[in-house]
């Protein structure tokens, strides 16, 4: 599959993440059939910030860390977007991870 098609597949999944929920790069990769493809999902996310239809702020690392925050224009923008949706963040990490984690393998069956 060409890279651009994979990126579009990633964006389709990200668009499905409900408001107030987050998922991880690895969870998206696993859903797309590549458990070890978290880095490729990260590359896709780094390339989507000019696309307002992709809620990139809802994708974090497997520990809930806001590792992509540098792509949001200001150091606090990603946190502010998540908190506006009811996702608590402290020290650049999503709190209550189990409550807010959205697993596409479970949710998109």
N, C-alpha and C positions, 0 to 999 in steps of 0.2 A: 504494500500500500504506500503510495507517495506520501511524503511528509505532510503536505498541505491537507490531504484528506484526513490524516490522523489528527491533525490540529483541529479540523472541523468537527471530528468525532468527539474530541475533548470538549470543545465549546458547546456541543449539543448536550453533553452530560452536565456541564456546569450551569447551563441555562435551566436545568431541572431542579437544581438545589433550592429547596424552599427558603423563603425569607426566615431568618432566625436560626438557620442551621448552617453547619460547615461540614466540609469533607476534606480528605487529604489527597495529595498527589498520587500516592500509592493506591488508595481506594479507587480512584478514577482509572488508573492504569490496570488494576486487577479486573475491573468491570469491562474494560476494553480488551481483555485477554492477554495482558502483558504484566504479570505481577511484578516484574523487575523494571518496569517502564516508568517509574515515578519521575525520573530525571527528564524524560521526554515530555511528560505532562507539564513539568515545570517550564520547559522551553516554550511549550504552547502557551502557557499562561503569561510568560514574559512577552509574548508577541500579540497579546489581545487587548492591551490597554487603550488602544484607539477604538475599541468596539464597545460602546456603552450597553449593548444587548447581552454582554457576557459578564455576570457578576463575579469577577475574579477575586474580590475580597472574601468570598466564601470558601476559598481553597487555601489550606494551610498545611503545614507538615504533619507527620503522623503523631507528633506530640502536642499538636495544637499551637505551635509557634508560628508567628506571623513572618515567616521567612521571605515572603514576597513584598513586604511593606515598602521596600525601596523603589518599587515601580509605581507608586501611587501619588507622586507629586509632592507629598510632604511626609515627614516621618510618622505622623499620627493619623493620616487619612484612612488607612486600612482599619485601624482600631476604631475610629470614629464611625465608619460605615457599619462595622459589625455591631458596635454598641447601639447605634440607631435602630438596629433590627432586634435588639434584645439579647445579643450574645455578649456576655461579660468577658472582658479582657484585662489581665493584670500582668505587668512586666512582659508585654508582647506575647502573651500566651492566653489562649482561650481557656476560660474557667468552666467547670462543670462539663467537661469534654463529653462524657457519656450521654448527657442530656441533649447536647447540641449536635453531636456527630450524626451525619447522614451518610449511610453506606449504600451506594448505588447497587451493589450486588444484592442487597436485601430489598431496598425500596423499589427497584426497577425490574422486579421479576416478572 
